[in-house]
Amino acid sequence: MRPEKRTGEQGRWSSGKKLGVVLRIVRGEDLDGLSRELGVTAARLAEWRDAFLAGGQVALKSRASDYRDEEIARLRAKVGELTMDKELLELFFERVDPAHRPPLRRVSK
C-alpha cells in the first residue's frame, strides 16, 4: 500500500482503506512503522484494529433468524400486554374498594 501524503490525521479514510491498513496490522506489520508511514497515530490505528476485531467477533456469534424469533417477539409483546392489564386491574380494585382487593399471588423462590 502506497503511503498517502497527509499532514497529521487530516482527511477522511474510507472503510476500504482502513480495512487494508488493519489487515496489514493483523498480518504482523509494525504498528509504529505504519503510523509513521501513513501519518496516522498508533492509537488511531489500534482503534481501527480493535473495532475490526470486535465486529468480526459479533459476526461469528450471530445466527440466522428463523420462525421462532418472530414467535418469541409476539409472545413477549403478549406478556407485556397481559402484565399491563394485570397492573391496571390491581389499581382499579385498590381505588374502588381497598378492603376487597384480590390477594396478590407471590411466586416462591
JOCORUR-V947532 format. One record per residue. N is the residue number from 0. SS is DSSP state (2 for helix, 1 for strand, 0 for the rest). OMEGA is omega as a letter, one per 30 degrees, with the letter a starting at -180 (none if undefined). BURIAL is I if it has 24 or more other ideal C-beta (glycine too) atoms within 12 Angstrom, else O. Layout:
N_SS_OMEGA_BURIAL ; N_SS_OMEGA_BURIAL
This chain:
0_0_a_O ; 1_0_l_O ; 2_0_l_O ; 3_0_l_O ; 4_0_a_O ; 5_0_l_O ; 6_0_a_O ; 7_0_a_O ; 8_0_a_O ; 9_0_l_O ; 10_0_l_O ; 11_0_l_O ; 12_0_l_O ; 13_0_l_O ; 14_2_l_O ; 15_2_l_O ; 16_2_l_O ; 17_2_l_I ; 18_2_l_O ; 19_2_l_I ; 20_2_a_I ; 21_2_l_I ; 22_2_l_O ; 23_2_l_I ; 24_2_a_I ; 25_2_l_O ; 26_0_l_O ; 27_0_l_O ; 28_0_a_O ; 29_0_a_O ; 30_2_a_I ; 31_2_l_O ; 32_2_l_O ; 33_2_l_I ; 34_2_l_I ; 35_2_a_O ; 36_2_a_O ; 37_2_a_I ; 38_0_l_O ; 39_0_a_I ; 40_0_l_O ; 41_2_l_O ; 42_2_l_O ; 43_2_l_I ; 44_2_l_I ; 45_2_l_O ; 46_2_l_O ; 47_2_a_I ; 48_2_a_I ; 49_2_l_O ; 50_2_l_O ; 51_2_a_I ; 52_2_l_O ; 53_2_l_O ; 54_2_l_O ; 55_2_l_O ; 56_2_l_O ; 57_2_a_O ; 58_2_l_O ; 59_2_a_O ; 60_2_a_O ; 61_0_l_O ; 62_0_l_O ; 63_0_l_O ; 64_0_l_O ; 65_0_a_O ; 66_2_a_O ; 67_2_a_O ; 68_2_l_O ; 69_2_l_O ; 70_2_l_O ; 71_2_l_O ; 72_2_l_O ; 73_2_a_O ; 74_2_l_O ; 75_2_l_O ; 76_2_l_O ; 77_2_l_O ; 78_2_l_O ; 79_2_l_O ; 80_2_a_O ; 81_2_l_O ; 82_2_l_O ; 83_2_l_O ; 84_2_a_O ; 85_2_a_O ; 86_2_l_O ; 87_2_l_O ; 88_2_l_O ; 89_2_l_O ; 90_2_l_O ; 91_2_a_O ; 92_2_a_O ; 93_2_a_O ; 94_2_a_O ; 95_2_a_O ; 96_0_a_O ; 97_2_a_O ; 98_2_a_O ; 99_2_l_O ; 100_0_l_O ; 101_0_a_O ; 102_0_l_O ; 103_0_l_O ; 104_0_l_O ; 105_0_l_O ; 106_0_l_O ; 107_0_a_O ; 108_0_none_O
